[in-house]
Amino acid sequence: MSGENLKGNMKLKKRNVIYRGKVFNIIVDELEYFKSGNHTIREVVEHPGGAVILGILPDEKIILIKQYRYPIDKFIYELPAGKLDPGEDPKICAIRELEEETGFKPAEIELLTYIYTSPGFCSEKLYIYLATNLQKVKQNLEEGELISVEFKTIDEAIEMILNGEIVDAKSIVGIMVGEKILKRKWARR
């Protein structure tokens, strides 16, 4: 990769993968600016991305999970989500994670949007899906996952965002974008 042109502004001189992990890699790139010849460093967390699911039940309630998150040492409300396996279609990941974490399987699933979680240092891209016509199946939590499933109206979830009960960024985006799309769909009935 050395010498690669990066959008006409700088050239990659050297790439060092300093850590290869189960969830992400850490890369340190040495770069040279074309105009000045100055050198700089960029530290990048390389992440495979993931899928986030806004699941809607027939009574128009959404599925939230309350999950223990080790890095912050607390339980927080989230939309179900999971990491992409290498080469995996994000839609397949979304279906798998919804079933594993909540015990629901969608008959219909559509992409709402995607987001980059922290593009200043991380490559993580999350695909946010709307899942409907859900069938109850068996929840299949991974070892170490501490998750409870809760059901809220979309308006209740927005109030939870506004009062600081939902603080997870991917969930906030999924709920807020989903709310606009769902209200349009429901108004057409």
JOSULUR-V927101 format. One record per pair of residues at least 12 apart in sequence whose ideal C-beta (glycine too) atoms are under 10 Angstrom apart, sorted by the first residue. I is the first residue (numbers start at 1). J is the second residue. Records with the same first field share a line. If there is no record, write none. Layout:
I = J + J
This chain:
1 = 13 + 14 + 15 + 29
2 = 14 + 15 + 30
3 = 32
4 = 29 + 31
5 = 34
6 = 29 + 31 + 32 + 33 + 34 + 42
8 = 34
9 = 31 + 33 + 34 + 35
10 = 29 + 31 + 32 + 33 + 34 + 35 + 36 + 38 + 39 + 40 + 42
11 = 30 + 31 + 32 + 33 + 34
12 = 29 + 30 + 31 + 32 + 42
13 = 29 + 30 + 31 + 32 + 39 + 40
14 = 28 + 29 + 30 + 31 + 32 + 39 + 41
15 = 27 + 28 + 29 + 30 + 31 + 42 + 44
16 = 28 + 29 + 30 + 41
17 = 44 + 46
18 = 43
19 = 45 + 46
20 = 46
21 = 45 + 46 + 47
22 = 83
23 = 45 + 47 + 48 + 50 + 83 + 124
24 = 44 + 45 + 46 + 47 + 48 + 83 + 122 + 123 + 124
25 = 44 + 45 + 46 + 47 + 48 + 123
26 = 43 + 44 + 45 + 46 + 121
27 = 42 + 43 + 44 + 45 + 46 + 123
28 = 41 + 42 + 43 + 44
29 = 41 + 42 + 43 + 44
30 = 42
42 = 120 + 121
43 = 121 + 122
44 = 120 + 121 + 122 + 123
45 = 117 + 118 + 121 + 122 + 123 + 124
46 = 122 + 123 + 124
47 = 83 + 84 + 116 + 117 + 118 + 122 + 123 + 124 + 125 + 126
48 = 83 + 84 + 85 + 86 + 87 + 88 + 93 + 123 + 124 + 125
49 = 83 + 84 + 88 + 90 + 93 + 114 + 116 + 117 + 123 + 124 + 125 + 126 + 127
50 = 81 + 82 + 83 + 84 + 88 + 90 + 93 + 94 + 97 + 117 + 124 + 125 + 126 + 127 + 128 + 170
51 = 80 + 81 + 82 + 83 + 84 + 88 + 89 + 90 + 91 + 92 + 93 + 94 + 95 + 96 + 97 + 98 + 109 + 111 + 114 + 126 + 127 + 128 + 129 + 170
52 = 78 + 79 + 80 + 81 + 82 + 90 + 93 + 94 + 97 + 98 + 112 + 113 + 114 + 115 + 126 + 127 + 128 + 129 + 168 + 170 + 171 + 173 + 174 + 178
53 = 79 + 80 + 81 + 82 + 93 + 94 + 95 + 96 + 97 + 98 + 99 + 101 + 102 + 104 + 106 + 109 + 112 + 127 + 128 + 129 + 130 + 131 + 174 + 178
54 = 79 + 80 + 94 + 98 + 112 + 128 + 129 + 130 + 131 + 132 + 154 + 157 + 171 + 173 + 174 + 175 + 177 + 178 + 179 + 181 + 182
55 = 79 + 80 + 94 + 98 + 101 + 102 + 104 + 105 + 106 + 109 + 129 + 130 + 131 + 132 + 134 + 149 + 151 + 178
56 = 106 + 108 + 130 + 131 + 132 + 133 + 134 + 154 + 178 + 182 + 185
57 = 104 + 131 + 132 + 133 + 134 + 136 + 151
58 = 132 + 133 + 134
59 = 151 + 153
60 = 153 + 154 + 155 + 182 + 186
61 = 150 + 151 + 152 + 153 + 154 + 156 + 157
62 = 79 + 130 + 131 + 150 + 151 + 152 + 153 + 154 + 156 + 157 + 174 + 175 + 178 + 179 + 182
63 = 79 + 80 + 98 + 101 + 102 + 103 + 104 + 131 + 134 + 149 + 150 + 151 + 152
64 = 77 + 78 + 79 + 80 + 102 + 148 + 149 + 150 + 151 + 152 + 156 + 157 + 160 + 165 + 166 + 168 + 171 + 175
65 = 77 + 78 + 79 + 80 + 81 + 98 + 101 + 102 + 145 + 146 + 147 + 148 + 149 + 150 + 171
66 = 78 + 146 + 147 + 148 + 149 + 150 + 165
67 = 80 + 81 + 101 + 141 + 145 + 146 + 147 + 148 + 149 + 168
68 = 144 + 145 + 146 + 147 + 148
69 = 146 + 168
70 = 144 + 146
72 = 167
74 = 167
75 = 146 + 147 + 148
76 = 165 + 166 + 167 + 168 + 171
77 = 148 + 150 + 152 + 157 + 160 + 161 + 165 + 166 + 167 + 168 + 171 + 175
78 = 101 + 147 + 166 + 167 + 168 + 169 + 170 + 171 + 172 + 174
79 = 97 + 98 + 101 + 102 + 128 + 129 + 157 + 166 + 168 + 170 + 171 + 172 + 173 + 174 + 175 + 178
80 = 94 + 97 + 98 + 99 + 100 + 101 + 102 + 104 + 129 + 131 + 147 + 149 + 171 + 174
81 = 93 + 94 + 97 + 98 + 101 + 126 + 127 + 128 + 129 + 168 + 170 + 171 + 174
82 = 94 + 96 + 97 + 98 + 100 + 101 + 142
83 = 97 + 124 + 126
84 = 97 + 124 + 125 + 126 + 127
89 = 127
90 = 111 + 114 + 125 + 126 + 127 + 128 + 129
91 = 106 + 109 + 110 + 111 + 127 + 129 + 131
92 = 109
93 = 127 + 129
94 = 106 + 109 + 111 + 127 + 128 + 129 + 130 + 131
95 = 109 + 129 + 131
96 = 140
97 = 129
98 = 129 + 131 + 134 + 137
99 = 131 + 134 + 135 + 137 + 138 + 139 + 140
100 = 137 + 138 + 139 + 140 + 141 + 142 + 145 + 147
101 = 139 + 140 + 141 + 142 + 145 + 147 + 149
102 = 131 + 134 + 136 + 137 + 139 + 140 + 141 + 147 + 149 + 150 + 151
103 = 134 + 135 + 136 + 137 + 138 + 139 + 140 + 141 + 149
104 = 131 + 134 + 135 + 136 + 137 + 139 + 149
105 = 131 + 133 + 134 + 135 + 136 + 137 + 138
106 = 129 + 130 + 131 + 132 + 133 + 134 + 135
107 = 131 + 132 + 133 + 134 + 135
108 = 130 + 131 + 132 + 133 + 134
109 = 129 + 130 + 131 + 132 + 133 + 134
110 = 129 + 130 + 131 + 132 + 181
111 = 127 + 128 + 129 + 130
112 = 127 + 128 + 129 + 130 + 173 + 174 + 177 + 178 + 180 + 181 + 182
113 = 126 + 127 + 128 + 129 + 130 + 173 + 174 + 177 + 178 + 181
114 = 126 + 127 + 128 + 129 + 173
115 = 127 + 128 + 169 + 170 + 173 + 174 + 177
117 = 169 + 170 + 173
118 = 169
124 = 170
126 = 169 + 170 + 173 + 174
128 = 170 + 171 + 173 + 174 + 175 + 177 + 178
129 = 174 + 178
130 = 174 + 177 + 178 + 181 + 182 + 185
132 = 182 + 185
152 = 165 + 166 + 175
154 = 175 + 176 + 178 + 179 + 180 + 182 + 183 + 186
155 = 179 + 183
157 = 171 + 172 + 174 + 175 + 176 + 178 + 179
158 = 172 + 175 + 176 + 179
160 = 172 + 175
161 = 175 + 176 + 179
